[in-house]
Amino acid sequence: MEAKLSPFDLHEDTEFPPSRMCQQNSCRWKRPHEISTTPELVSDKYPNMLLNRGSDDKNSHITDAMFILASSKNSFDQVVHDSETFEHNYTGEFSFNFWKWGEWTTVSVDDRLPVALDGHPAFIQNEKNLHEYWPALLHKAYLKFTDRNPPKKLIDVVIDLSGGIPESFDLRNEEKLPDYLWDIILKSHEMESLMMCQITADDDDEEEMWNGLVRGHVYIVTAVIESRIEGWTTKLLRLKNTRSRNGWTGKWSEWISFNDFVRCLHLLDLIHLSTPTQKSAAWYEERCRGQWVSGVNAGGSESHQKGLYHSNPQFCLVLRRPDIGDLCGECSCLLALQVKSKRRRVPMAGFDVYLMKRAAEASPLTADNHCEKAISKKHFMASCAQVREVTCRLQLDPGYYYVIPHTSRPSEEAEFLLRAMTMSKSELGPVCQEEPTSYQRTLSTVDFGVFLNGSSHLKFKNFNQIERPIGSLPHDLFISYAGEDHVIDARDMRDLLSDLFRREFCETKSFGVECCRSLITLQLGINDELEDAELGYEATVALWDRLLHWNQIFAKFDRDRSGCIETYNLRDVFLEIGFKLHFNVLAYYAIHFGGKLRSLTFEDVVTCLSKTLNAYAAYKNADLTKPSLTLDKWLLLTTKM
């Protein structure tokens, strides 16, 4: 015989105690066994229900969303763990799943519920089965999931409960309605999408209209049919009120014609699901995450004057086959962009879709190759900052497309989730921006050798074989800073370089001692030997020539001759010397070297380049699998950078 836990042993949720669920002082907290004689989590007839709102009048849209969830068995089973009961293995704890940022999250709560002092329940109930408790417990879990700050819009709550991609239509704006709206509704019903509609109302205005519909109430579309009646093609929908038994009383009785539907209703929301059911096929879903980092890839929209648009993250969408049965040979594609930010303000965002001329290469669109690679563009932008997800439906020919998510203005930081749903299997992935860091040593990069003393295994062609920038280092000038021992250290290097730039370019450039230490290490090579960090004349000449080349690269991006470049240019600066940096490395460099302004002086660039080359050499020279590489030796190597 199964032993039951005593009331004192039942689970109590310390993370979400009764005091956090509501602020009412006029209620007591009881478990379902103390309220009902035969409590159930889910009855066999869960679709046949009518939910009341309990005492939570402010969040009636959550009750509507729960009713919509229960209309789809597949979605309901995804959220509610009906294997948990009040009988077998009962512990007083129940778990529910919610969709958050592309993943399903499990939230557990205890089953203590508020009851008014007069004994009346103060929680959501199914009026057709008062012994069923999933509505009350799901509501409690959702308040915990949202930290008692649930979304204000019904569609956002339904997304949290279903994980679907939303698609909305304002039926009052006929000019913007697609000509094939009926086909969308019919196909959505076949694929068991969640469909809801309503007539907008001011606040609590719940006026019943002449046709039986009630303002402010939400209706779900439970059936869609198209048939020939008396020689005419008739398009009908069946609606169900989420709050009462009131329904359409016009022509066709419980059914409403498509024309009346568009004429009488105001808003239509569809939630498309990627979970297959026994009755229908499902959308294929692909998703990618990314982020905009100021100074790296937060380029803003194409219309902005700063010309940073192509630094935005880029994704390749591959559509290989048209939809089955599509007479035009097209692919139905739903794209959705969700944005979140650590800051209070979430930036407005959107995305552009480009049809590529040929099979997409592993290279992003740039200002230089844009016209060569892309054919056409479609633009989608959030209409207001309160939109949690920007979505669109596209009818596209099979082919290769680039999707570029962007904020409305440059330098706005946020994370984003990009999702694509198609009826035929598709592919969605980043365009070469997540490749690992690599170094390509070619003459075109004109990187004049990393280790002139040959201490590294990296070998370059003779330095004199490469055309060097115009410049010279007089021997007597070197001696004036080096002294009798004919070598210079980091402090001598600091003063010498400032003097050289003043003589060569009539420019004042300052270099810190730490920057000069990295430059000296770059010339000496990375090793674990104890040696003086000093350079002789020939090594200093080579270093000066390297700096002249780096100065040419810097000048290429310092277009306004301000003495600074933006960190957006850092990727291209590294490409000039043969380095292709991973996004995470670029983001760190932008923050570490660019500071708040994301701006780099020549010294910042020199320090960044030299430290990177030193770190690369240490990585290539070190065998991390050998016991001989101790922590002491690794610290010695890395502190030289």
C-alpha positions in Angstrom: 0.0 0.0 0.0 1.4 3.4 -1.0 2.3 5.7 1.9 1.1 9.2 1.7 3.0 12.2 2.9 1.7 14.1 5.9 0.7 17.8 5.4 3.9 18.8 7.2 6.1 16.9 4.6 4.5 18.3 1.5 6.6 20.6 -0.7 6.6 24.3 0.1 8.1 26.6 -2.6 10.5 28.9 -0.8 11.3 30.7 -4.1 7.7 31.7 -4.6 5.9 31.8 -1.3 2.2 32.9 -1.0 3.3 36.4 0.0 4.9 36.8 -3.5 1.9 35.5 -5.5 -0.6 38.1 -4.3 -0.8 40.9 -1.8 -4.2 40.0 -0.4 -4.5 39.8 3.3 -8.0 38.6 3.3 -7.4 35.0 2.1 -6.1 31.7 3.4 -3.8 29.3 1.6 -5.1 25.7 1.1 -4.1 22.7 -0.9 -6.5 21.1 -3.4 -7.2 18.2 -1.0 -8.4 20.7 1.5 -10.8 22.3 -1.0 -12.1 19.4 -3.1 -12.9 15.8 -2.2 -11.5 14.4 -5.4 -9.0 16.9 -6.9 -7.6 16.3 -10.4 -4.9 18.0 -12.3 -6.4 17.3 -15.7 -9.7 15.6 -16.4 -10.4 13.6 -19.5 -12.6 16.3 -20.9 -10.3 19.3 -20.6 -11.3 20.9 -23.9 -14.8 21.2 -22.6 -14.4 24.1 -20.1 -15.1 27.6 -19.1 -12.5 29.4 -17.1 -13.3 32.1 -14.6 -10.7 34.7 -13.6 -10.8 34.2 -9.9 -9.7 37.4 -8.2 -7.1 38.3 -10.8 -9.2 40.7 -12.9 -6.1 42.6 -14.1 -4.7 39.6 -15.9 -7.7 38.3 -17.7 -5.6 37.9 -20.9 -3.7 35.2 -19.1 -7.0 33.3 -18.6 -7.7 33.8 -22.3 -4.3 32.4 -23.2 -4.8 29.3 -21.0 -8.1 28.7 -22.8 -6.4 29.0 -26.2 -3.7 26.6 -25.0 -6.3 24.0 -24.0 -7.8 24.2 -27.5 -4.7 22.5 -28.8 -4.0 19.1 -27.2 -0.4 19.0 -28.6 0.4 22.4 -27.1 -1.3 21.6 -23.9 0.7 18.4 -23.4 3.9 20.3 -24.1 3.1 22.7 -21.1 1.2 20.6 -18.6 2.8 17.5 -17.0 -0.4 15.4 -16.8 1.6 12.5 -15.4 1.6 14.4 -12.1 -1.4 13.6 -10.0 -2.9 14.1 -6.5 -2.8 10.4 -5.8 0.3 8.5 -6.9 3.6 9.9 -5.7 1.9 13.1 -4.7 4.4 15.5 -3.1 2.5 18.8 -3.3 4.8 20.0 -6.2 3.7 20.4 -9.8 5.8 21.4 -12.8 5.0 23.3 -16.1 6.9 24.2 -19.2 7.2 27.7 -20.6 9.0 28.9 -23.7 11.7 31.4 -23.2 14.3 32.7 -25.6 14.1 29.6 -27.9 14.1 27.0 -25.2 11.6 25.3 -23.0 12.0 26.1 -19.3 10.5 24.0 -16.5 9.0 25.8 -13.6 7.9 24.1 -10.4 5.5 25.4 -7.7 3.7 24.0 -4.7 -0.1 23.5 -4.8 -1.1 26.0 -2.1 -3.9 28.2 -3.5 -5.7 31.3 -2.2 -9.2 30.9 -0.7 -11.3 33.9 0.5 -12.2 34.0 4.2 -15.8 33.2 3.2 -14.6 29.9 1.6 -14.9 30.9 -2.0 -11.9 30.1 -4.2 -9.8 33.2 -5.2 -8.0 31.3 -8.0 -8.8 30.4 -11.7 -11.3 27.5 -12.0 -12.9 25.5 -14.7 -16.6 26.2 -14.1 -17.5 22.9 -15.9 -15.2 20.9 -13.6 -14.5 22.5 -10.2 -12.3 19.6 -9.2 -9.7 20.3 -12.0 -6.7 22.3 -10.8 -4.3 22.7 -13.8 -5.7 26.3 -14.5 -4.9 27.5 -11.0 -1.5 25.8 -10.8 -0.5 26.9 -14.3 -1.4 30.5 -13.5 0.6 30.3 -10.3 3.6 28.8 -12.2 3.3 31.5 -14.9 3.4 34.3 -12.3 6.6 32.7 -10.9 8.0 32.4 -14.4 7.5 36.1 -15.1 8.4 37.2 -11.6 4.8 38.5 -11.2 5.3 40.8 -14.2 3.6 39.0 -17.0 3.3 40.5 -20.5 0.5 42.9 -21.1 -0.4 41.5 -24.5 -2.4 38.3 -25.0 -0.2 37.2 -28.0 3.0 37.4 -25.9 1.4 35.1 -23.2 0.3 32.6 -25.9 3.9 32.6 -27.3 5.2 31.8 -23.8 2.8 28.9 -23.6 3.3 27.6 -27.1 6.7 28.6 -28.4 5.2 29.5 -31.7 5.9 32.3 -34.2 3.2 35.0 -34.3 1.5 36.5 -37.3 -0.9 39.3 -36.9 -3.4 41.0 -39.2 -5.4 44.2 -38.6 -8.6 43.4 -40.3 -9.7 47.0 -40.3 -6.9 48.0 -42.7 -8.0 46.3 -45.9 -5.3 47.9 -48.0 -2.6 46.0 -46.1 -4.4 42.6 -45.9 -2.9 40.1 -48.3 -5.1 38.9 -51.2 -4.5 35.3 -50.1 -5.6 35.8 -46.4 -8.2 33.1 -46.7 -5.6 30.7 -48.0 -3.4 31.6 -45.0 -6.3 30.9 -42.6 -7.2 27.6 -44.3 -3.6 26.3 -44.4 -3.0 27.5 -40.8 -6.0 25.5 -39.6 -4.8 22.4 -41.5 -1.4 22.7 -39.7 -3.2 23.2 -36.3 -1.9 26.7 -35.8 -3.5 28.6 -32.9 -5.9 31.2 -34.2 -7.5 34.0 -32.1 -9.4 37.1 -33.0 -11.2 39.9 -31.2 -13.1 43.2 -31.5 -11.1 45.9 -29.7 -12.7 47.7 -26.8 -11.8 50.5 -24.3 -10.6 49.1 -21.0 -13.4 47.0 -19.4 -16.0 47.8 -22.1 -17.6 44.4 -22.8 -20.6 45.5 -24.9 -22.5 42.7 -26.7 -23.1 43.7 -30.3 -26.1 43.1 -32.5 -24.5 40.0 -34.0 -23.8 38.3 -30.7 -20.1 39.1 -30.6 -18.8 40.9 -27.5 -16.3 43.8 -27.6 -13.1 43.0 -25.7 -13.7 39.3 -25.7 -11.3 36.9 -27.4 -12.5 34.2 -29.8 -10.6 31.2 -31.0 -11.1 29.8 -34.5 -12.0 26.1 -33.9 -12.9 25.2 -37.5 -12.4 26.4 -41.1 -14.3 25.0 -44.1 -14.6 25.8 -47.8 -17.5 24.1 -49.7 -19.8 24.5 -52.6 -23.4 25.5 -51.5 -26.0 26.0 -54.1 -23.3 26.5 -56.8 -21.4 29.1 -54.8 -18.1 28.6 -53.0 -18.7 29.3 -49.4 -15.9 30.1 -46.9 -16.9 29.6 -43.2 -15.2 29.9 -39.8 -16.5 28.7 -36.4 -15.6 30.9 -33.4 -15.6 30.1 -29.7 -15.6 32.7 -27.0 -12.9 32.3 -24.3 -15.0 33.9 -21.6 -18.6 33.1 -22.1 -21.1 31.2 -24.2 -21.8 34.2 -26.4 -21.0 33.6 -30.1 -21.9 34.7 -33.6 -25.7 34.9 -34.1 -25.7 36.3 -37.6 -26.1 34.4 -40.9 -25.0 30.7 -40.8 -25.8 30.5 -37.0 -22.7 29.3 -35.2 -20.6 29.7 -38.3 -19.5 33.1 -39.7 -18.7 33.7 -43.3 -15.2 34.9 -44.2 -16.6 38.2 -45.5 -18.5 38.9 -42.3 -15.4 37.8 -40.3 -13.2 40.4 -42.0 -16.0 43.0 -41.7 -16.9 42.5 -38.1 -13.7 41.5 -36.3 -10.8 43.8 -35.8 -7.7 41.7 -35.1 -6.6 38.3 -36.1 -3.5 36.6 -34.5 -2.0 33.3 -35.6 0.5 31.3 -33.7 2.4 28.9 -35.9 3.8 25.8 -34.3 6.8 23.6 -35.2 5.7 20.6 -33.2 4.2 17.9 -35.4 0.9 16.3 -34.6 -0.8 13.0 -35.6 -3.2 14.9 -37.8 -1.0 17.4 -39.6 2.5 18.2 -40.7 4.4 20.8 -38.9 6.5 23.8 -39.9 10.2 23.2 -40.1 12.0 25.6 -37.7 15.5 26.9 -37.8 16.9 29.3 -35.2 20.1 31.3 -34.7 21.2 33.5 -31.8 23.4 36.6 -32.0 24.1 39.9 -30.5 24.9 43.5 -31.4 28.1 44.8 -29.7 28.8 48.5 -30.0 32.0 49.2 -31.9 31.9 45.7 -33.5 28.7 44.8 -35.3 26.0 47.1 -34.1 25.8 48.9 -37.5 22.2 50.1 -37.4 19.9 50.4 -40.4 21.1 50.9 -44.0 19.5 54.4 -44.1 21.9 55.7 -41.4 24.6 58.0 -42.6 27.5 56.4 -40.7 27.9 53.6 -43.3 28.2 50.8 -40.8 25.3 48.7 -42.0 27.3 45.8 -43.4 29.0 45.3 -40.0 25.7 43.8 -38.7 25.5 40.1 -38.2 24.5 38.3 -41.4 22.7 34.9 -41.9 22.2 32.7 -44.9 18.8 31.2 -45.5 18.7 28.3 -48.0 15.4 27.3 -49.5 15.9 24.2 -51.7 12.3 23.1 -52.6 9.0 24.8 -53.1 6.0 24.0 -50.9 4.2 20.8 -51.9 1.3 21.6 -54.2 2.2 25.3 -54.6 1.2 26.2 -58.1 3.6 29.1 -58.3 6.6 27.0 -57.2 7.2 29.2 -54.2 8.3 28.6 -50.6 6.2 29.9 -47.6 8.6 31.4 -45.1 8.0 32.9 -41.7 10.8 35.0 -40.2 10.8 36.3 -36.6 13.2 38.4 -34.7 13.1 38.6 -30.9 15.3 41.1 -29.1 16.3 41.4 -25.4 18.6 43.8 -23.7 20.3 44.0 -20.2 19.3 47.6 -20.2 15.9 48.9 -19.4 15.3 50.1 -23.0 15.0 47.5 -25.7 16.1 49.0 -29.0 13.7 48.9 -32.0 14.9 46.3 -34.4 14.2 44.8 -37.8 15.8 42.8 -40.5 16.4 42.9 -44.3 16.2 39.9 -46.6 18.4 39.8 -49.8 18.1 37.4 -52.7 21.5 36.4 -53.8 22.5 36.2 -57.4 24.1 32.8 -57.1 24.8 30.1 -54.5 25.9 31.9 -51.4 29.6 32.0 -50.8 31.0 32.0 -47.3 31.5 35.7 -47.3 29.3 38.5 -46.0 27.8 41.4 -48.0 29.9 44.5 -47.9 29.6 48.0 -49.3 32.0 47.0 -52.1 30.4 43.7 -53.2 26.7 44.4 -52.4 25.6 45.2 -55.9 27.6 42.4 -57.3 26.2 39.7 -55.0 22.6 40.8 -54.1 19.6 41.2 -56.4 16.7 42.5 -54.4 15.8 43.5 -50.8 12.8 43.2 -48.5 12.8 45.4 -45.4 10.9 44.7 -42.1 11.1 46.9 -39.0 9.2 47.0 -35.7 6.5 49.7 -35.8 7.1 50.6 -32.1 9.5 49.8 -29.3 6.8 47.7 -27.5 6.8 45.0 -30.1 8.5 42.0 -28.6 9.0 40.1 -31.8 9.2 41.4 -35.4 7.6 38.8 -37.8 6.8 38.6 -41.5 5.5 36.1 -44.0 7.4 35.8 -47.3 6.6 33.9 -50.5 10.0 33.2 -52.0 11.4 31.3 -54.9 13.8 28.5 -54.0 17.3 30.0 -53.7 19.9 31.6 -51.4 19.0 34.6 -49.2 20.9 36.7 -46.8 19.1 38.0 -43.7 20.6 41.0 -41.9 19.1 41.8 -38.5 19.7 45.3 -37.3 18.7 48.0 -34.8 17.2 51.3 -35.9 20.4 53.2 -34.9 24.1 52.2 -34.8 25.8 51.3 -31.5 22.7 50.0 -29.8 23.5 46.8 -27.9 21.2 43.8 -27.5 20.9 40.1 -28.0 18.5 38.6 -30.6 16.9 35.4 -31.6 16.3 34.9 -35.3 13.8 32.1 -36.3 12.7 30.8 -39.7 9.8 28.5 -40.3 9.2 26.9 -43.7 7.0 24.1 -45.0 9.9 22.4 -46.6 13.2 21.8 -44.9 15.5 24.8 -45.0 18.9 25.9 -43.7 19.7 28.9 -41.6 23.2 29.8 -40.3 25.6 32.7 -39.8 27.7 33.9 -42.7 31.3 33.3 -41.7 31.3 35.6 -38.7 31.7 32.8 -36.2 34.8 31.2 -37.7 37.7 30.6 -35.4 40.6 33.0 -35.3 43.1 32.3 -38.0 46.3 33.8 -39.4 47.1 33.7 -43.1 50.7 34.7 -43.8 51.0 36.1 -47.3 53.1 38.7 -49.0 50.0 40.8 -49.6 49.6 41.3 -45.9 53.1 42.7 -45.7 53.5 41.6 -42.2 57.3 41.9 -42.0 58.1 38.8 -40.1 57.2 38.2 -36.5 60.5 36.9 -35.1 63.6 38.4 -36.7 65.9 36.5 -34.4 64.5 33.1 -35.6 63.4 32.0 -32.2 60.0 31.0 -33.5 59.1 28.2 -35.8 57.2 30.8 -38.0 59.4 31.7 -41.0 59.0 34.5 -43.4 60.7 35.5 -46.6 63.7 37.8 -46.3 62.6 41.1 -45.0 64.6 43.0 -47.7 62.6 41.2 -50.4 59.5 43.1 -49.5 58.8 46.6 -50.5 59.1 48.7 -47.3 57.4 52.0 -46.5 59.6 55.1 -46.9 61.4 55.8 -43.7 64.8 55.7 -42.1 66.3 55.4 -38.7 69.6 57.3 -38.4 72.2 55.4 -36.5 73.3 58.5 -34.5 69.7 59.1 -33.5 69.5 55.6 -32.2 72.8 55.9 -30.3 71.5 59.1 -28.6 68.8 57.2 -27.0 70.6 53.9 -26.6 73.7 55.1 -24.8 77.1 53.4 -24.6 75.6 49.8 -24.5 73.9 50.4 -27.9 70.6 48.8 -26.9 67.3 50.4 -25.9 64.7 49.2 -23.4 60.9 50.1 -23.3 61.4 53.5 -21.8 64.1 54.4 -24.4 61.8 53.1 -27.1 59.0 55.3 -25.9 61.1 58.4 -26.3 62.7 57.3 -29.6 59.4 56.5 -31.3 57.9 59.9 -30.4 61.0 61.6 -31.8 60.8 59.5 -35.0 57.2 60.3 -35.8 57.8 64.0 -35.1 60.8 64.0 -37.6 59.1 61.7 -40.2 55.5 63.0 -40.3 55.6 66.2 -38.1 53.1 64.4 -35.9 53.0 64.0 -32.2 52.4 60.4 -31.3 52.8 59.2 -27.8 53.5 55.6 -26.8 53.2 54.1 -23.3 55.8 51.9 -21.7 53.5 48.9 -21.8 53.0 49.3 -25.5 56.7 49.5 -26.1 57.3 46.3 -24.0 54.9 44.4 -26.3 56.7 45.8 -29.4 60.1 44.7 -28.0 58.7 41.2 -27.3 57.4 41.1 -30.8 60.9 41.6 -32.2 62.7 39.3 -29.7 60.2 36.5 -30.0 58.2 34.6 -27.4 60.2 32.1 -25.3 60.5 31.0 -21.7 64.1 32.1 -21.3 65.1 34.9 -18.9 66.6 37.6 -21.1 66.9 41.4 -21.2 64.0 43.1 -22.9 66.2 45.2 -25.1 66.8 45.8 -28.8 69.9 46.6 -30.8 70.0 48.9 -33.8 69.1 46.3 -36.6 66.1 45.0 -34.6 65.0 48.6 -33.9 65.2 49.4 -37.6 62.9 46.4 -38.4 60.5 47.5 -35.7 60.4 51.0 -37.1 59.6 49.7 -40.5 56.8 47.6 -39.1 55.3 50.6 -37.4 55.5 52.6 -40.6 53.4 49.9 -42.3 50.9 49.8 -39.4 50.7 53.6 -39.6 49.7 53.3 -43.3 47.0 50.9 -42.4 45.8 53.2 -39.6 45.7 56.2 -41.9 43.6 54.2 -44.4 40.8 54.1 -41.8 41.4 57.4 -40.2 39.5 59.2 -42.9 38.8 62.4 -41.1 42.4 62.6 -39.9 41.3 62.9 -36.3 44.0 60.6 -35.0 41.4 58.0 -34.0 39.5 55.2 -35.7 36.3 53.4 -34.6 36.5 49.9 -33.3 34.2 48.9 -36.2 37.4 49.1 -38.3 39.3 46.7 -36.1 38.3 43.6 -38.1 39.6 45.1 -41.3 42.8 46.4 -39.6 43.6 42.8 -38.6 42.7 41.5 -42.0 45.3 43.8 -43.4 48.0 41.9 -41.5 46.5 38.5 -42.2 44.4 37.9 -39.1 40.8 36.8 -39.2 39.4 37.3 -35.7 36.5 35.4 -34.1 33.6 37.6 -33.1 34.1 37.1 -29.4 37.7 38.2 -29.7 36.7 41.3 -31.6 34.0 42.1 -29.1 36.6 41.8 -26.2 39.1 44.0 -28.1 36.5 46.7 -28.8 35.5 46.9 -25.1 39.0 46.5 -23.7 40.9 48.8 -26.1 38.1 51.1 -27.3 36.5 52.0 -24.0 33.2 53.7 -23.7 33.6 55.7 -26.9 34.7 52.6 -28.9 37.5 54.7 -30.3 41.1 53.7 -30.9 44.3 55.9 -31.1 47.3 54.7 -33.1 48.9 53.6 -29.8 45.7 51.5 -29.0 46.0 49.8 -32.4 49.7 49.1 -32.0 49.2 47.7 -28.5 46.3 45.5 -29.7 48.2 44.2 -32.8 51.5 43.5 -31.0 49.8 41.7 -28.0 47.8 39.6 -30.5 50.8 38.6 -32.5 52.7 37.8 -29.2 49.8 35.7 -27.9 49.5 33.9 -31.2 53.2 33.1 -31.1 53.0 31.8 -27.6 50.0 29.6 -28.5 51.9 28.2 -31.5 55.1 27.5 -29.6 53.5 26.0 -26.5 52.6 22.4 -26.3 49.8 22.5 -23.7 49.8 18.7 -23.5 53.4 18.4 -22.3 54.0 18.1 -18.5 57.1 20.3 -19.0 54.8 23.3 -19.7 54.3 24.3 -16.1 52.1 27.2 -14.9 55.3 29.1 -14.1 56.5 28.8 -17.7 53.1 29.7 -19.1 52.9 32.8 -16.8 56.4 33.8 -18.0 55.4 33.4 -21.6 52.1 35.4 -21.4 53.4 38.2 -19.2 55.9 39.0 -22.0 53.1 39.8 -24.3 
